[in-house]
Amino acid sequence: MNYELMVIFTPVLSEEDYKAAQKKFADLIKENGGDVTHENPWGLKSLAYPIQKKTTGMYLVLEYSAPSDLNEKLKIQLNRDENVLRHMITALDKYAVQYNGRKRHGVNADSKTVEA
């Protein structure tokens, strides 16, 4: 199955800690039989509403394929990590995977054919 994980880390992380946190969750996926297909660190973004009295957060989006039992292990680690403000795991169908691939390669994600 293909999944997308979005994590919002606390904004007080240093650049090194942010990179270490990204690596930690990417490695966790790989160690448990998953494969990270795309990593997209968004960096510092404003939040729509305060979380734990913070108005900004460090975002990370990981696209990966993995057996479904991996998500439970991943959720446990995300809940244990005090640097994680929020997280969300979304299952992607084959159309979402194709859409994300086209979007990454700069092709207009909505169009099916290219006009001459």
N, C-alpha and C positions, 0 to 999 in steps of 0.2 A: 504494500500500500504506500501511497505517496502522501506526505503530510507537510504542513507549514507550521513552524513554531515562531510566534512573535513574543519577545520578552522585553519588558521595560525594566531596566536596571535603575538604581538610585543615581541621581545626578552628581553625587559627591565623589564618584569613582574617578581615579586618575586614568589617564590614557592607557597606562600599563595594566591597571586592574580591569579596565573595560576589555582590553584585548585578551587578558587571561580568562575572564569570564566567558567570552566568546569561544575560546579554545576549549574550555572545560566542558561546555555543553556539546560542542561539535565532536570532541573526543568521546564523550559519554555515548553519543549515538553510534559512532564507529565501533566502539568496544563491545556494544551489544548487538552487533549484526546489522546495523543500519549503514546507509551511505548518504553523506551530505552532498546534494546535487548543486546547491547554490547557497552562498552566504552573503547577506546584505546588511552590513552595519550602517544604520541610518544616522547614528550619533545622537547629539543632544537635540531634543524637540520639546516644544511646549505641550503640556497635557491639557485636555479639554476641561478637567476639573482636578483640584488638588488630591493627591494620594499621599497619605502619611505626612500632610502639611507641605508637600513638595509640589511645585508647579511645573517642573520640567523633569525629563527622564531620558536615559540613554537607551535608544531602541536597537534591537537586533532582530532580523528576520532570517530564519534558516529554512531552506527547503530540503527535505530529505525523504528517502524511502527506507522503510523499516518494517519488521514484523510488528503486529499491533500490540503485543505484550510489552514492547519497549516503552510505549507511551506512559504506562503506569510507573515504571522505574524513573522515567524522565520527570514526571509530575512530582514524585517524591523528592527528587533532588532540587527541583525548582522551588518547592514549598519550604525546603530546609535552608535554602540560600537567603541570608538576610539582605543581600544586595538586590534581590528581585522584588520589584513593587507589584508587577502583574505579569501574567503569562497566558497565552492562549494557543492551543494546538488545534489546527483545522485539517480535516481530511480533504485531500484534493482528488477530484476525479480526473480522467484522462484529458478532458477539455481544459480544465484549469491548468494542468501541467503544460499543455500545448500553448495556451494563452501566455503563461509566464515565460515560456521559452521565446516566443515571438517578441514579447515586450522587452526582454533582456537584449535581444539582438537588433533592437531599433526598428523592427518592422511594425507598421501600424497594426496593433493587436486586434482591432475590430474587423479589418478587411480580410476577406478570404482569398481574393485574387488581386493581382496588381494590374492596374490599367495602363495601357501603352500610351 
